[in-house]
Amino acid sequence: MNTQLKKGFLEFCILAALCEDDSYGYQIIKDVSGCIKISESTLYPILKRLESSGYLDTYTVEHNSRLRKYYRITEKGRDHIREFLDEWQQIMGIYEFVKGAAEHE
């Protein structure tokens, strides 16, 4: 998959992984990897950007005598997912256009 396209989808996959429960980095990687491959070096900059944009909040919890950073989706993050889903028809239209053109080669 094209790197830029993958980065755009990763943002929404990460937000979606946090819709039901708060989570931490390693668990987010496990949850998202069933859909799209992601590494720690890719995940953490995206999490930082999502937090800076107001889509996520963070807090820490002690786990095995260490602090673990948890991520929580905000209402703004949920709105961002809804906007993505609203735009999906347009994305599918682009996909169909490209697919149709490629099939006529």
Phi and psi restraints in degrees (range 20) as a CNS / XPLOR table:
assign (resid 1 and name C) (resid 2 and name N)
       (resid 2 and name CA) (resid 2 and name C) 1.0 -54.8 20.0 2
assign (resid 2 and name N) (resid 2 and name CA)
       (resid 2 and name C) (resid 3 and name N) 1.0 134.2 20.0 2
assign (resid 2 and name C) (resid 3 and name N)
       (resid 3 and name CA) (resid 3 and name C) 1.0 -58.5 20.0 2
assign (resid 3 and name N) (resid 3 and name CA)
       (resid 3 and name C) (resid 4 and name N) 1.0 -45.0 20.0 2
assign (resid 3 and name C) (resid 4 and name N)
       (resid 4 and name CA) (resid 4 and name C) 1.0 -65.9 20.0 2
assign (resid 4 and name N) (resid 4 and name CA)
       (resid 4 and name C) (resid 5 and name N) 1.0 -41.6 20.0 2
assign (resid 4 and name C) (resid 5 and name N)
       (resid 5 and name CA) (resid 5 and name C) 1.0 -64.2 20.0 2
assign (resid 5 and name N) (resid 5 and name CA)
       (resid 5 and name C) (resid 6 and name N) 1.0 -43.8 20.0 2
assign (resid 5 and name C) (resid 6 and name N)
       (resid 6 and name CA) (resid 6 and name C) 1.0 -60.6 20.0 2
assign (resid 6 and name N) (resid 6 and name CA)
       (resid 6 and name C) (resid 7 and name N) 1.0 -42.7 20.0 2
assign (resid 6 and name C) (resid 7 and name N)
       (resid 7 and name CA) (resid 7 and name C) 1.0 -60.5 20.0 2
assign (resid 7 and name N) (resid 7 and name CA)
       (resid 7 and name C) (resid 8 and name N) 1.0 -40.1 20.0 2
assign (resid 7 and name C) (resid 8 and name N)
       (resid 8 and name CA) (resid 8 and name C) 1.0 -64.5 20.0 2
assign (resid 8 and name N) (resid 8 and name CA)
       (resid 8 and name C) (resid 9 and name N) 1.0 -42.1 20.0 2
assign (resid 8 and name C) (resid 9 and name N)
       (resid 9 and name CA) (resid 9 and name C) 1.0 -71.4 20.0 2
assign (resid 9 and name N) (resid 9 and name CA)
       (resid 9 and name C) (resid 10 and name N) 1.0 -35.0 20.0 2
assign (resid 9 and name C) (resid 10 and name N)
       (resid 10 and name CA) (resid 10 and name C) 1.0 -57.8 20.0 2
assign (resid 10 and name N) (resid 10 and name CA)
       (resid 10 and name C) (resid 11 and name N) 1.0 -41.4 20.0 2
assign (resid 10 and name C) (resid 11 and name N)
       (resid 11 and name CA) (resid 11 and name C) 1.0 -55.4 20.0 2
assign (resid 11 and name N) (resid 11 and name CA)
       (resid 11 and name C) (resid 12 and name N) 1.0 -45.7 20.0 2
assign (resid 11 and name C) (resid 12 and name N)
       (resid 12 and name CA) (resid 12 and name C) 1.0 -74.0 20.0 2
assign (resid 12 and name N) (resid 12 and name CA)
       (resid 12 and name C) (resid 13 and name N) 1.0 -33.4 20.0 2
assign (resid 12 and name C) (resid 13 and name N)
       (resid 13 and name CA) (resid 13 and name C) 1.0 -64.8 20.0 2
assign (resid 13 and name N) (resid 13 and name CA)
       (resid 13 and name C) (resid 14 and name N) 1.0 -40.6 20.0 2
assign (resid 13 and name C) (resid 14 and name N)
       (resid 14 and name CA) (resid 14 and name C) 1.0 -64.9 20.0 2
assign (resid 14 and name N) (resid 14 and name CA)
       (resid 14 and name C) (resid 15 and name N) 1.0 -46.7 20.0 2
assign (resid 14 and name C) (resid 15 and name N)
       (resid 15 and name CA) (resid 15 and name C) 1.0 -60.4 20.0 2
assign (resid 15 and name N) (resid 15 and name CA)
       (resid 15 and name C) (resid 16 and name N) 1.0 -42.0 20.0 2
assign (resid 15 and name C) (resid 16 and name N)
       (resid 16 and name CA) (resid 16 and name C) 1.0 -63.5 20.0 2
assign (resid 16 and name N) (resid 16 and name CA)
       (resid 16 and name C) (resid 17 and name N) 1.0 -37.1 20.0 2
assign (resid 16 and name C) (resid 17 and name N)
       (resid 17 and name CA) (resid 17 and name C) 1.0 -63.7 20.0 2
assign (resid 17 and name N) (resid 17 and name CA)
       (resid 17 and name C) (resid 18 and name N) 1.0 -22.0 20.0 2
assign (resid 17 and name C) (resid 18 and name N)
       (resid 18 and name CA) (resid 18 and name C) 1.0 -99.7 20.0 2
assign (resid 18 and name N) (resid 18 and name CA)
       (resid 18 and name C) (resid 19 and name N) 1.0 2.1 20.0 2
assign (resid 18 and name C) (resid 19 and name N)
       (resid 19 and name CA) (resid 19 and name C) 1.0 -64.8 20.0 2
assign (resid 19 and name N) (resid 19 and name CA)
       (resid 19 and name C) (resid 20 and name N) 1.0 -39.5 20.0 2
assign (resid 19 and name C) (resid 20 and name N)
       (resid 20 and name CA) (resid 20 and name C) 1.0 -89.3 20.0 2
assign (resid 20 and name N) (resid 20 and name CA)
       (resid 20 and name C) (resid 21 and name N) 1.0 -39.3 20.0 2
assign (resid 20 and name C) (resid 21 and name N)
       (resid 21 and name CA) (resid 21 and name C) 1.0 -144.3 20.0 2
assign (resid 21 and name N) (resid 21 and name CA)
       (resid 21 and name C) (resid 22 and name N) 1.0 151.2 20.0 2
assign (resid 21 and name C) (resid 22 and name N)
       (resid 22 and name CA) (resid 22 and name C) 1.0 -65.4 20.0 2
assign (resid 22 and name N) (resid 22 and name CA)
       (resid 22 and name C) (resid 23 and name N) 1.0 155.6 20.0 2
assign (resid 22 and name C) (resid 23 and name N)
       (resid 23 and name CA) (resid 23 and name C) 1.0 -154.9 20.0 2
assign (resid 23 and name N) (resid 23 and name CA)
       (resid 23 and name C) (resid 24 and name N) 1.0 174.9 20.0 2
assign (resid 23 and name C) (resid 24 and name N)
       (resid 24 and name CA) (resid 24 and name C) 1.0 -121.4 20.0 2
assign (resid 24 and name N) (resid 24 and name CA)
       (resid 24 and name C) (resid 25 and name N) 1.0 167.4 20.0 2
assign (resid 24 and name C) (resid 25 and name N)
       (resid 25 and name CA) (resid 25 and name C) 1.0 -48.7 20.0 2
assign (resid 25 and name N) (resid 25 and name CA)
       (resid 25 and name C) (resid 26 and name N) 1.0 -55.8 20.0 2
assign (resid 25 and name C) (resid 26 and name N)
       (resid 26 and name CA) (resid 26 and name C) 1.0 -59.8 20.0 2
assign (resid 26 and name N) (resid 26 and name CA)
       (resid 26 and name C) (resid 27 and name N) 1.0 -41.9 20.0 2
assign (resid 26 and name C) (resid 27 and name N)
       (resid 27 and name CA) (resid 27 and name C) 1.0 -66.8 20.0 2
assign (resid 27 and name N) (resid 27 and name CA)
       (resid 27 and name C) (resid 28 and name N) 1.0 -38.0 20.0 2
assign (resid 27 and name C) (resid 28 and name N)
       (resid 28 and name CA) (resid 28 and name C) 1.0 -61.2 20.0 2
assign (resid 28 and name N) (resid 28 and name CA)
       (resid 28 and name C) (resid 29 and name N) 1.0 -42.9 20.0 2
assign (resid 28 and name C) (resid 29 and name N)
       (resid 29 and name CA) (resid 29 and name C) 1.0 -58.9 20.0 2
assign (resid 29 and name N) (resid 29 and name CA)
       (resid 29 and name C) (resid 30 and name N) 1.0 -46.5 20.0 2
assign (resid 29 and name C) (resid 30 and name N)
       (resid 30 and name CA) (resid 30 and name C) 1.0 -61.4 20.0 2
assign (resid 30 and name N) (resid 30 and name CA)
       (resid 30 and name C) (resid 31 and name N) 1.0 -43.2 20.0 2
assign (resid 30 and name C) (resid 31 and name N)
       (resid 31 and name CA) (resid 31 and name C) 1.0 -66.7 20.0 2
assign (resid 31 and name N) (resid 31 and name CA)
       (resid 31 and name C) (resid 32 and name N) 1.0 -41.8 20.0 2
assign (resid 31 and name C) (resid 32 and name N)
       (resid 32 and name CA) (resid 32 and name C) 1.0 -79.2 20.0 2
assign (resid 32 and name N) (resid 32 and name CA)
       (resid 32 and name C) (resid 33 and name N) 1.0 -29.6 20.0 2
assign (resid 32 and name C) (resid 33 and name N)
       (resid 33 and name CA) (resid 33 and name C) 1.0 -62.9 20.0 2
assign (resid 33 and name N) (resid 33 and name CA)
       (resid 33 and name C) (resid 34 and name N) 1.0 -20.3 20.0 2
assign (resid 33 and name C) (resid 34 and name N)
       (resid 34 and name CA) (resid 34 and name C) 1.0 -67.1 20.0 2
assign (resid 34 and name N) (resid 34 and name CA)
       (resid 34 and name C) (resid 35 and name N) 1.0 -21.5 20.0 2
assign (resid 34 and name C) (resid 35 and name N)
       (resid 35 and name CA) (resid 35 and name C) 1.0 -104.9 20.0 2
assign (resid 35 and name N) (resid 35 and name CA)
       (resid 35 and name C) (resid 36 and name N) 1.0 -43.9 20.0 2
assign (resid 35 and name C) (resid 36 and name N)
       (resid 36 and name CA) (resid 36 and name C) 1.0 -153.4 20.0 2
assign (resid 36 and name N) (resid 36 and name CA)
       (resid 36 and name C) (resid 37 and name N) 1.0 135.3 20.0 2
assign (resid 36 and name C) (resid 37 and name N)
       (resid 37 and name CA) (resid 37 and name C) 1.0 -68.7 20.0 2
assign (resid 37 and name N) (resid 37 and name CA)
       (resid 37 and name C) (resid 38 and name N) 1.0 138.8 20.0 2
assign (resid 37 and name C) (resid 38 and name N)
       (resid 38 and name CA) (resid 38 and name C) 1.0 -149.1 20.0 2
assign (resid 38 and name N) (resid 38 and name CA)
       (resid 38 and name C) (resid 39 and name N) 1.0 142.9 20.0 2
assign (resid 38 and name C) (resid 39 and name N)
       (resid 39 and name CA) (resid 39 and name C) 1.0 -111.1 20.0 2
assign (resid 39 and name N) (resid 39 and name CA)
       (resid 39 and name C) (resid 40 and name N) 1.0 167.2 20.0 2
assign (resid 39 and name C) (resid 40 and name N)
       (resid 40 and name CA) (resid 40 and name C) 1.0 -60.4 20.0 2
assign (resid 40 and name N) (resid 40 and name CA)
       (resid 40 and name C) (resid 41 and name N) 1.0 -40.0 20.0 2
assign (resid 40 and name C) (resid 41 and name N)
       (resid 41 and name CA) (resid 41 and name C) 1.0 -66.5 20.0 2
assign (resid 41 and name N) (resid 41 and name CA)
       (resid 41 and name C) (resid 42 and name N) 1.0 -20.9 20.0 2
assign (resid 41 and name C) (resid 42 and name N)
       (resid 42 and name CA) (resid 42 and name C) 1.0 -89.9 20.0 2
assign (resid 42 and name N) (resid 42 and name CA)
       (resid 42 and name C) (resid 43 and name N) 1.0 -40.6 20.0 2
assign (resid 42 and name C) (resid 43 and name N)
       (resid 43 and name CA) (resid 43 and name C) 1.0 -63.4 20.0 2
assign (resid 43 and name N) (resid 43 and name CA)
       (resid 43 and name C) (resid 44 and name N) 1.0 -52.0 20.0 2
assign (resid 43 and name C) (resid 44 and name N)
       (resid 44 and name CA) (resid 44 and name C) 1.0 -64.2 20.0 2
assign (resid 44 and name N) (resid 44 and name CA)
       (resid 44 and name C) (resid 45 and name N) 1.0 -38.8 20.0 2
assign (resid 44 and name C) (resid 45 and name N)
       (resid 45 and name CA) (resid 45 and name C) 1.0 -63.5 20.0 2
assign (resid 45 and name N) (resid 45 and name CA)
       (resid 45 and name C) (resid 46 and name N) 1.0 -34.9 20.0 2
assign (resid 45 and name C) (resid 46 and name N)
       (resid 46 and name CA) (resid 46 and name C) 1.0 -68.0 20.0 2
assign (resid 46 and name N) (resid 46 and name CA)
       (resid 46 and name C) (resid 47 and name N) 1.0 -43.5 20.0 2
assign (resid 46 and name C) (resid 47 and name N)
       (resid 47 and name CA) (resid 47 and name C) 1.0 -59.3 20.0 2
assign (resid 47 and name N) (resid 47 and name CA)
       (resid 47 and name C) (resid 48 and name N) 1.0 -42.6 20.0 2
assign (resid 47 and name C) (resid 48 and name N)
       (resid 48 and name CA) (resid 48 and name C) 1.0 -62.6 20.0 2
assign (resid 48 and name N) (resid 48 and name CA)
       (resid 48 and name C) (resid 49 and name N) 1.0 -42.3 20.0 2
assign (resid 48 and name C) (resid 49 and name N)
       (resid 49 and name CA) (resid 49 and name C) 1.0 -66.3 20.0 2
assign (resid 49 and name N) (resid 49 and name CA)
       (resid 49 and name C) (resid 50 and name N) 1.0 -41.8 20.0 2
assign (resid 49 and name C) (resid 50 and name N)
       (resid 50 and name CA) (resid 50 and name C) 1.0 -63.4 20.0 2
assign (resid 50 and name N) (resid 50 and name CA)
       (resid 50 and name C) (resid 51 and name N) 1.0 -38.8 20.0 2
assign (resid 50 and name C) (resid 51 and name N)
       (resid 51 and name CA) (resid 51 and name C) 1.0 -66.9 20.0 2
assign (resid 51 and name N) (resid 51 and name CA)
       (resid 51 and name C) (resid 52 and name N) 1.0 -44.6 20.0 2
assign (resid 51 and name C) (resid 52 and name N)
       (resid 52 and name CA) (resid 52 and name C) 1.0 -61.3 20.0 2
assign (resid 52 and name N) (resid 52 and name CA)
       (resid 52 and name C) (resid 53 and name N) 1.0 -31.5 20.0 2
assign (resid 52 and name C) (resid 53 and name N)
       (resid 53 and name CA) (resid 53 and name C) 1.0 -81.8 20.0 2
assign (resid 53 and name N) (resid 53 and name CA)
       (resid 53 and name C) (resid 54 and name N) 1.0 -6.5 20.0 2
assign (resid 53 and name C) (resid 54 and name N)
       (resid 54 and name CA) (resid 54 and name C) 1.0 87.0 20.0 2
assign (resid 54 and name N) (resid 54 and name CA)
       (resid 54 and name C) (resid 55 and name N) 1.0 10.3 20.0 2
assign (resid 54 and name C) (resid 55 and name N)
       (resid 55 and name CA) (resid 55 and name C) 1.0 -84.5 20.0 2
assign (resid 55 and name N) (resid 55 and name CA)
       (resid 55 and name C) (resid 56 and name N) 1.0 -19.4 20.0 2
assign (resid 55 and name C) (resid 56 and name N)
       (resid 56 and name CA) (resid 56 and name C) 1.0 -134.1 20.0 2
assign (resid 56 and name N) (resid 56 and name CA)
       (resid 56 and name C) (resid 57 and name N) 1.0 150.4 20.0 2
assign (resid 56 and name C) (resid 57 and name N)
       (resid 57 and name CA) (resid 57 and name C) 1.0 -114.9 20.0 2
assign (resid 57 and name N) (resid 57 and name CA)
       (resid 57 and name C) (resid 58 and name N) 1.0 159.2 20.0 2
assign (resid 57 and name C) (resid 58 and name N)
       (resid 58 and name CA) (resid 58 and name C) 1.0 -129.6 20.0 2
assign (resid 58 and name N) (resid 58 and name CA)
       (resid 58 and name C) (resid 59 and name N) 1.0 157.1 20.0 2
assign (resid 58 and name C) (resid 59 and name N)
       (resid 59 and name CA) (resid 59 and name C) 1.0 -156.0 20.0 2
assign (resid 59 and name N) (resid 59 and name CA)
       (resid 59 and name C) (resid 60 and name N) 1.0 163.4 20.0 2
assign (resid 59 and name C) (resid 60 and name N)
       (resid 60 and name CA) (resid 60 and name C) 1.0 -116.4 20.0 2
assign (resid 60 and name N) (resid 60 and name CA)
       (resid 60 and name C) (resid 61 and name N) 1.0 148.9 20.0 2
assign (resid 60 and name C) (resid 61 and name N)
       (resid 61 and name CA) (resid 61 and name C) 1.0 -135.1 20.0 2
assign (resid 61 and name N) (resid 61 and name CA)
       (resid 61 and name C) (resid 62 and name N) 1.0 138.0 20.0 2
assign (resid 61 and name C) (resid 62 and name N)
       (resid 62 and name CA) (resid 62 and name C) 1.0 -75.5 20.0 2
assign (resid 62 and name N) (resid 62 and name CA)
       (resid 62 and name C) (resid 63 and name N) 1.0 132.0 20.0 2
assign (resid 62 and name C) (resid 63 and name N)
       (resid 63 and name CA) (resid 63 and name C) 1.0 -141.5 20.0 2
assign (resid 63 and name N) (resid 63 and name CA)
       (resid 63 and name C) (resid 64 and name N) 1.0 119.5 20.0 2
assign (resid 63 and name C) (resid 64 and name N)
       (resid 64 and name CA) (resid 64 and name C) 1.0 52.0 20.0 2
assign (resid 64 and name N) (resid 64 and name CA)
       (resid 64 and name C) (resid 65 and name N) 1.0 45.8 20.0 2
assign (resid 64 and name C) (resid 65 and name N)
       (resid 65 and name CA) (resid 65 and name C) 1.0 66.0 20.0 2
assign (resid 65 and name N) (resid 65 and name CA)
       (resid 65 and name C) (resid 66 and name N) 1.0 17.4 20.0 2
assign (resid 65 and name C) (resid 66 and name N)
       (resid 66 and name CA) (resid 66 and name C) 1.0 -129.3 20.0 2
assign (resid 66 and name N) (resid 66 and name CA)
       (resid 66 and name C) (resid 67 and name N) 1.0 153.6 20.0 2
assign (resid 66 and name C) (resid 67 and name N)
       (resid 67 and name CA) (resid 67 and name C) 1.0 -85.6 20.0 2
assign (resid 67 and name N) (resid 67 and name CA)
       (resid 67 and name C) (resid 68 and name N) 1.0 132.7 20.0 2
assign (resid 67 and name C) (resid 68 and name N)
       (resid 68 and name CA) (resid 68 and name C) 1.0 -115.8 20.0 2
assign (resid 68 and name N) (resid 68 and name CA)
       (resid 68 and name C) (resid 69 and name N) 1.0 130.0 20.0 2
assign (resid 68 and name C) (resid 69 and name N)
       (resid 69 and name CA) (resid 69 and name C) 1.0 -86.3 20.0 2
assign (resid 69 and name N) (resid 69 and name CA)
       (resid 69 and name C) (resid 70 and name N) 1.0 125.5 20.0 2
assign (resid 69 and name C) (resid 70 and name N)
       (resid 70 and name CA) (resid 70 and name C) 1.0 -107.3 20.0 2
assign (resid 70 and name N) (resid 70 and name CA)
       (resid 70 and name C) (resid 71 and name N) 1.0 150.4 20.0 2
assign (resid 70 and name C) (resid 71 and name N)
       (resid 71 and name CA) (resid 71 and name C) 1.0 -117.2 20.0 2
assign (resid 71 and name N) (resid 71 and name CA)
       (resid 71 and name C) (resid 72 and name N) 1.0 140.2 20.0 2
assign (resid 71 and name C) (resid 72 and name N)
       (resid 72 and name CA) (resid 72 and name C) 1.0 -131.1 20.0 2
assign (resid 72 and name N) (resid 72 and name CA)
       (resid 72 and name C) (resid 73 and name N) 1.0 131.6 20.0 2
assign (resid 72 and name C) (resid 73 and name N)
       (resid 73 and name CA) (resid 73 and name C) 1.0 -73.6 20.0 2
assign (resid 73 and name N) (resid 73 and name CA)
       (resid 73 and name C) (resid 74 and name N) 1.0 140.2 20.0 2
assign (resid 73 and name C) (resid 74 and name N)
       (resid 74 and name CA) (resid 74 and name C) 1.0 -95.7 20.0 2
assign (resid 74 and name N) (resid 74 and name CA)
       (resid 74 and name C) (resid 75 and name N) 1.0 172.6 20.0 2
assign (resid 74 and name C) (resid 75 and name N)
       (resid 75 and name CA) (resid 75 and name C) 1.0 -62.4 20.0 2
assign (resid 75 and name N) (resid 75 and name CA)
       (resid 75 and name C) (resid 76 and name N) 1.0 -36.4 20.0 2
assign (resid 75 and name C) (resid 76 and name N)
       (resid 76 and name CA) (resid 76 and name C) 1.0 -62.3 20.0 2
assign (resid 76 and name N) (resid 76 and name CA)
       (resid 76 and name C) (resid 77 and name N) 1.0 -37.5 20.0 2
assign (resid 76 and name C) (resid 77 and name N)
       (resid 77 and name CA) (resid 77 and name C) 1.0 -65.5 20.0 2
assign (resid 77 and name N) (resid 77 and name CA)
       (resid 77 and name C) (resid 78 and name N) 1.0 -40.7 20.0 2
assign (resid 77 and name C) (resid 78 and name N)
       (resid 78 and name CA) (resid 78 and name C) 1.0 -65.1 20.0 2
assign (resid 78 and name N) (resid 78 and name CA)
       (resid 78 and name C) (resid 79 and name N) 1.0 -38.5 20.0 2
assign (resid 78 and name C) (resid 79 and name N)
       (resid 79 and name CA) (resid 79 and name C) 1.0 -62.9 20.0 2
assign (resid 79 and name N) (resid 79 and name CA)
       (resid 79 and name C) (resid 80 and name N) 1.0 -38.3 20.0 2
assign (resid 79 and name C) (resid 80 and name N)
       (resid 80 and name CA) (resid 80 and name C) 1.0 -62.1 20.0 2
assign (resid 80 and name N) (resid 80 and name CA)
       (resid 80 and name C) (resid 81 and name N) 1.0 -41.2 20.0 2
assign (resid 80 and name C) (resid 81 and name N)
       (resid 81 and name CA) (resid 81 and name C) 1.0 -64.3 20.0 2
assign (resid 81 and name N) (resid 81 and name CA)
       (resid 81 and name C) (resid 82 and name N) 1.0 -44.3 20.0 2
assign (resid 81 and name C) (resid 82 and name N)
       (resid 82 and name CA) (resid 82 and name C) 1.0 -60.5 20.0 2
assign (resid 82 and name N) (resid 82 and name CA)
       (resid 82 and name C) (resid 83 and name N) 1.0 -40.0 20.0 2
assign (resid 82 and name C) (resid 83 and name N)
       (resid 83 and name CA) (resid 83 and name C) 1.0 -62.1 20.0 2
assign (resid 83 and name N) (resid 83 and name CA)
       (resid 83 and name C) (resid 84 and name N) 1.0 -43.1 20.0 2
assign (resid 83 and name C) (resid 84 and name N)
       (resid 84 and name CA) (resid 84 and name C) 1.0 -59.2 20.0 2
assign (resid 84 and name N) (resid 84 and name CA)
       (resid 84 and name C) (resid 85 and name N) 1.0 -46.3 20.0 2
assign (resid 84 and name C) (resid 85 and name N)
       (resid 85 and name CA) (resid 85 and name C) 1.0 -65.3 20.0 2
assign (resid 85 and name N) (resid 85 and name CA)
       (resid 85 and name C) (resid 86 and name N) 1.0 -36.1 20.0 2
assign (resid 85 and name C) (resid 86 and name N)
       (resid 86 and name CA) (resid 86 and name C) 1.0 -64.9 20.0 2
assign (resid 86 and name N) (resid 86 and name CA)
       (resid 86 and name C) (resid 87 and name N) 1.0 -31.6 20.0 2
assign (resid 86 and name C) (resid 87 and name N)
       (resid 87 and name CA) (resid 87 and name C) 1.0 -84.5 20.0 2
assign (resid 87 and name N) (resid 87 and name CA)
       (resid 87 and name C) (resid 88 and name N) 1.0 -6.7 20.0 2
assign (resid 87 and name C) (resid 88 and name N)
       (resid 88 and name CA) (resid 88 and name C) 1.0 -59.1 20.0 2
assign (resid 88 and name N) (resid 88 and name CA)
       (resid 88 and name C) (resid 89 and name N) 1.0 -35.6 20.0 2
assign (resid 88 and name C) (resid 89 and name N)
       (resid 89 and name CA) (resid 89 and name C) 1.0 -60.0 20.0 2
assign (resid 89 and name N) (resid 89 and name CA)
       (resid 89 and name C) (resid 90 and name N) 1.0 -40.4 20.0 2
assign (resid 89 and name C) (resid 90 and name N)
       (resid 90 and name CA) (resid 90 and name C) 1.0 -66.4 20.0 2
assign (resid 90 and name N) (resid 90 and name CA)
       (resid 90 and name C) (resid 91 and name N) 1.0 -40.8 20.0 2
assign (resid 90 and name C) (resid 91 and name N)
       (resid 91 and name CA) (resid 91 and name C) 1.0 -62.6 20.0 2
assign (resid 91 and name N) (resid 91 and name CA)
       (resid 91 and name C) (resid 92 and name N) 1.0 -43.5 20.0 2
assign (resid 91 and name C) (resid 92 and name N)
       (resid 92 and name CA) (resid 92 and name C) 1.0 -65.8 20.0 2
assign (resid 92 and name N) (resid 92 and name CA)
       (resid 92 and name C) (resid 93 and name N) 1.0 -33.7 20.0 2
assign (resid 92 and name C) (resid 93 and name N)
       (resid 93 and name CA) (resid 93 and name C) 1.0 -62.6 20.0 2
assign (resid 93 and name N) (resid 93 and name CA)
       (resid 93 and name C) (resid 94 and name N) 1.0 -41.3 20.0 2
assign (resid 93 and name C) (resid 94 and name N)
       (resid 94 and name CA) (resid 94 and name C) 1.0 -64.7 20.0 2
assign (resid 94 and name N) (resid 94 and name CA)
       (resid 94 and name C) (resid 95 and name N) 1.0 -44.8 20.0 2
assign (resid 94 and name C) (resid 95 and name N)
       (resid 95 and name CA) (resid 95 and name C) 1.0 -57.3 20.0 2
assign (resid 95 and name N) (resid 95 and name CA)
       (resid 95 and name C) (resid 96 and name N) 1.0 -48.3 20.0 2
assign (resid 95 and name C) (resid 96 and name N)
       (resid 96 and name CA) (resid 96 and name C) 1.0 -62.7 20.0 2
assign (resid 96 and name N) (resid 96 and name CA)
       (resid 96 and name C) (resid 97 and name N) 1.0 -39.1 20.0 2
assign (resid 96 and name C) (resid 97 and name N)
       (resid 97 and name CA) (resid 97 and name C) 1.0 -62.1 20.0 2
assign (resid 97 and name N) (resid 97 and name CA)
       (resid 97 and name C) (resid 98 and name N) 1.0 -49.0 20.0 2
assign (resid 97 and name C) (resid 98 and name N)
       (resid 98 and name CA) (resid 98 and name C) 1.0 -64.8 20.0 2
assign (resid 98 and name N) (resid 98 and name CA)
       (resid 98 and name C) (resid 99 and name N) 1.0 -43.4 20.0 2
assign (resid 98 and name C) (resid 99 and name N)
       (resid 99 and name CA) (resid 99 and name C) 1.0 -60.9 20.0 2
assign (resid 99 and name N) (resid 99 and name CA)
       (resid 99 and name C) (resid 100 and name N) 1.0 -45.3 20.0 2
assign (resid 99 and name C) (resid 100 and name N)
       (resid 100 and name CA) (resid 100 and name C) 1.0 -62.2 20.0 2
assign (resid 100 and name N) (resid 100 and name CA)
       (resid 100 and name C) (resid 101 and name N) 1.0 -41.5 20.0 2
assign (resid 100 and name C) (resid 101 and name N)
       (resid 101 and name CA) (resid 101 and name C) 1.0 -65.6 20.0 2
assign (resid 101 and name N) (resid 101 and name CA)
       (resid 101 and name C) (resid 102 and name N) 1.0 -40.6 20.0 2
assign (resid 101 and name C) (resid 102 and name N)
       (resid 102 and name CA) (resid 102 and name C) 1.0 -68.6 20.0 2
assign (resid 102 and name N) (resid 102 and name CA)
       (resid 102 and name C) (resid 103 and name N) 1.0 -33.4 20.0 2
assign (resid 102 and name C) (resid 103 and name N)
       (resid 103 and name CA) (resid 103 and name C) 1.0 -73.4 20.0 2
assign (resid 103 and name N) (resid 103 and name CA)
       (resid 103 and name C) (resid 104 and name N) 1.0 -19.1 20.0 2
assign (resid 103 and name C) (resid 104 and name N)
       (resid 104 and name CA) (resid 104 and name C) 1.0 -94.0 20.0 2
assign (resid 104 and name N) (resid 104 and name CA)
       (resid 104 and name C) (resid 105 and name N) 1.0 7.9 20.0 2
